[in-house]
Amino acid sequence: MMPMLGELSGSLHVGLAAVGSAIGVGLIGMKAAEATGRNPGAAGEVRTQAIIFAALAEGVVFIAIFLVK
């Protein structure tokens, strides 16, 4: 019973990290679209920063996956 609980908890934190990362990327995209709508002249800079921050948010999932092992 205990190994099964250990396996479940190991996968649980990866799933929670993936959900949190997905929410974070969604918020980044929402705010980037809002910022571009308010100031279309800064669309390139906003897009660049949004891509960088989205990549950092996705990196959390990879860290969680590596912590499983």
N, CA, C and O of each residue as an XYZ file, in Angstrom:
276
protein
N       0.816     -1.192      0.000
C       0.000      0.000      0.000
C       0.863      1.260      0.000
O       0.548      2.222     -0.701
N       1.932      1.265      0.768
C       2.783      2.455      0.860
C       3.497      2.766     -0.452
O       3.565      3.940     -0.814
N       4.045      1.770     -1.206
C       4.655      2.123     -2.484
C       3.655      2.744     -3.458
O       4.004      3.620     -4.250
N       2.412      2.279     -3.388
C       1.400      2.830     -4.279
C       1.132      4.304     -3.920
O       0.971      5.133     -4.815
N       1.083      4.629     -2.641
C       0.881      6.013     -2.220
C       2.074      6.881     -2.609
O       1.911      8.037     -2.998
N       3.267      6.316     -2.501
C       4.463      7.048     -2.912
C       4.458      7.344     -4.401
O       4.849      8.432     -4.822
N       4.019      6.387     -5.193
C       3.948      6.582     -6.642
C       2.882      7.610     -6.987
O       3.073      8.428     -7.887
N       1.769      7.573     -6.281
C       0.695      8.536     -6.523
C       1.137      9.945     -6.176
O       0.872     10.877     -6.935
N       1.798     10.116     -5.061
C       2.233     11.457     -4.666
C       3.340     11.968     -5.587
O       3.455     13.177     -5.793
N       4.148     11.079     -6.140
C       5.183     11.493     -7.082
C       4.594     12.041     -8.360
O       5.102     13.017     -8.913
N       3.540     11.430     -8.829
C       2.899     11.907    -10.048
C       2.010     13.112     -9.776
O       1.760     13.920    -10.670
N       1.544     13.230     -8.569
C       0.634     14.317     -8.223
C       1.317     15.672     -8.326
O       0.724     16.617     -8.846
N       2.531     15.790     -7.850
C       3.172     17.103     -7.897
C       3.534     17.504     -9.327
O       3.581     18.694     -9.636
N       3.790     16.535    -10.200
C       4.036     16.866    -11.606
C       2.745     17.378    -12.255
O       2.771     18.338    -13.025
N       1.638     16.743    -11.944
C       0.361     17.186    -12.486
C      -0.022     18.568    -11.999
O      -0.509     19.391    -12.775
N       0.195     18.829    -10.719
C      -0.106     20.154    -10.183
C       0.813     21.218    -10.786
O       0.377     22.342    -11.038
N       2.072     20.874    -11.015
C       2.988     21.822    -11.659
C       2.550     22.109    -13.084
O       2.651     23.245    -13.547
N       2.065     21.090    -13.786
C       1.601     21.290    -15.156
C       0.357     22.168    -15.193
O       0.224     23.021    -16.070
N      -0.554     21.963    -14.245
C      -1.767     22.793    -14.195
C      -1.400     24.239    -13.866
O      -1.915     25.168    -14.488
N      -0.522     24.428    -12.903
C      -0.087     25.783    -12.555
C       0.632     26.473    -13.691
O       0.454     27.670    -13.914
N       1.445     25.718    -14.408
C       2.150     26.273    -15.547
C       1.183     26.658    -16.661
O       1.351     27.697    -17.299
N       0.183     25.836    -16.896
C      -0.803     26.153    -17.928
C      -1.593     27.412    -17.577
O      -1.875     28.240    -18.442
N      -1.943     27.543    -16.316
C      -2.644     28.752    -15.880
C      -1.737     29.974    -16.046
O      -2.181     31.028    -16.500
N      -0.478     29.824    -15.678
C       0.472     30.932    -15.818
C       0.661     31.364    -17.260
O       0.680     32.559    -17.553
N       0.801     30.402    -18.161
C       0.966     30.739    -19.575
C      -0.299     31.405    -20.114
O      -0.217     32.321    -20.933
N      -1.458     30.953    -19.663
C      -2.707     31.588    -20.078
C      -2.795     33.035    -19.616
O      -3.222     33.909    -20.370
N      -2.390     33.284    -18.377
C      -2.387     34.653    -17.871
C      -1.387     35.532    -18.613
O      -1.663     36.700    -18.887
N      -0.234     34.974    -18.934
C       0.766     35.721    -19.691
C       0.215     36.101    -21.059
O       0.357     37.243    -21.495
N      -0.414     35.143    -21.735
C      -1.000     35.431    -23.044
C      -2.111     36.460    -22.963
O      -2.219     37.332    -23.825
N      -2.937     36.363    -21.929
C      -4.031     37.314    -21.760
C      -3.503     38.730    -21.561
O      -3.985     39.670    -22.193
N      -2.529     38.881    -20.698
C      -1.991     40.203    -20.420
C      -1.176     40.747    -21.595
O      -1.136     41.957    -21.818
N      -0.526     39.850    -22.346
C       0.211     40.296    -23.532
C      -0.747     40.817    -24.598
O      -0.477     41.829    -25.245
N      -1.861     40.124    -24.774
C      -2.859     40.599    -25.735
C      -3.468     41.921    -25.280
O      -3.731     42.804    -26.097
N      -3.687     42.049    -23.997
C      -4.230     43.295    -23.455
C      -3.242     44.448    -23.647
O      -3.636     45.550    -24.029
N      -1.958     44.189    -23.381
C      -0.948     45.233    -23.541
C      -0.785     45.624    -25.000
O      -0.592     46.801    -25.304
N      -0.860     44.661    -25.903
C      -0.753     44.969    -27.331
C      -1.965     45.768    -27.796
O      -1.835     46.651    -28.645
N      -3.128     45.470    -27.255
C      -4.318     46.229    -27.604
C      -4.249     47.668    -27.123
O      -4.755     48.574    -27.785
N      -3.629     47.879    -25.982
C      -3.512     49.237    -25.436
C      -2.434     50.044    -26.149
O      -2.573     51.254    -26.328
N      -1.355     49.368    -26.557
C      -0.243     50.073    -27.199
C       0.280     49.219    -28.346
O       1.227     48.454    -28.164
N      -0.330     49.340    -29.535
C       0.085     48.497    -30.662
C       1.526     48.737    -31.113
O       2.131     47.864    -31.735
N       2.071     49.892    -30.811
C       3.448     50.189    -31.207
C       4.471     49.346    -30.469
O       5.585     49.157    -30.958
N       4.116     48.845    -29.318
C       5.045     48.050    -28.515
C       4.796     46.557    -28.664
O       5.207     45.771    -27.810
N       4.129     46.158    -29.739
C       3.746     44.751    -29.907
C       4.962     43.828    -29.953
O       4.927     42.736    -29.385
N       6.018     44.246    -30.610
C       7.214     43.400    -30.709
C       7.865     43.148    -29.359
O       8.238     42.019    -29.040
N       8.000     44.209    -28.569
C       8.618     44.067    -27.250
C       7.735     43.237    -26.318
O       8.227     42.407    -25.554
N       6.439     43.471    -26.390
C       5.510     42.713    -25.540
C       5.553     41.236    -25.909
O       5.572     40.375    -25.030
N       5.569     40.942    -27.208
C       5.600     39.552    -27.664
C       6.878     38.859    -27.197
O       6.839     37.715    -26.744
N       8.012     39.556    -27.309
C       9.286     38.972    -26.889
C       9.276     38.644    -25.396
O       9.687     37.557    -24.988
N       8.809     39.585    -24.594
C       8.761     39.350    -23.155
C       7.774     38.242    -22.804
O       8.030     37.445    -21.901
N       6.657     38.188    -23.508
C       5.665     37.138    -23.236
C       6.232     35.761    -23.552
O       5.991     34.812    -22.806
N       6.974     35.636    -24.633
C       7.574     34.347    -24.987
C       8.597     33.924    -23.939
O       8.651     32.754    -23.561
N       9.408     34.869    -23.470
C      10.415     34.551    -22.452
C       9.750     34.102    -21.159
O      10.154     33.103    -20.565
N       8.724     34.842    -20.718
C       8.055     34.481    -19.471
C       7.282     33.174    -19.595
O       7.200     32.413    -18.631
N       6.714     32.903    -20.766
C       6.017     31.636    -20.965
C       7.008     30.465    -20.901
O       6.697     29.409    -20.351
N       8.183     30.661    -21.461
C       9.202     29.605    -21.396
C       9.646     29.364    -19.951
O       9.871     28.221    -19.555
N       9.771     30.424    -19.173
C      10.138     30.252    -17.763
C       9.035     29.536    -16.994
O       9.321     28.710    -16.128
N       7.782     29.844    -17.301
C       6.674     29.170    -16.623
C       6.635     27.693    -16.998
O       6.341     26.850    -16.150
N       6.923     27.369    -18.245
C       6.948     25.968    -18.667
C       8.123     25.217    -18.062
O       8.063     23.998    -17.900
N       9.185     25.929    -17.729
C      10.351     25.294    -17.121
C      10.044     24.673    -15.769
O      10.731     23.747    -15.339
N       9.022     25.172    -15.101
C       8.635     24.620    -13.798
C       8.222     23.160    -13.943
O       8.513     22.341    -13.071
N       7.546     22.834    -15.036
C       7.106     21.447    -15.257
C       8.316     20.531    -15.429
O       8.337     19.422    -14.895
N       9.312     20.988    -16.164
C      10.494     20.153    -16.370
C      11.253     19.941    -15.057
O      11.783     18.856    -14.815
N      11.304     20.953    -14.226
C      11.946     20.789    -12.924
C      11.172     19.761    -12.083
O      11.773     18.919    -11.417
N       9.839     19.840    -12.122
C       9.024     18.878    -11.373
C       9.224     17.453    -11.896
O       9.268     16.503    -11.114
N       9.345     17.308    -13.207
C       9.564     15.977    -13.783
C      10.915     15.415    -13.336
O      11.019     14.230    -13.020
N      11.939     16.252    -13.310
C      13.253     15.778    -12.895
C      13.297     15.467    -11.407
O      14.105     14.643    -10.980
N      12.456     16.102    -10.612
C      12.424     15.806     -9.187
C      11.751     14.485     -8.863
O      11.905     13.971     -7.755
N      11.004     13.921     -9.812
C      10.347     12.648     -9.588
C      11.369     11.543     -9.433
O      11.189     10.648     -8.606
N      12.417     11.585    -10.195
C      13.425     10.496    -10.196
C      14.307     10.537     -8.985
O      15.196      9.698     -8.840
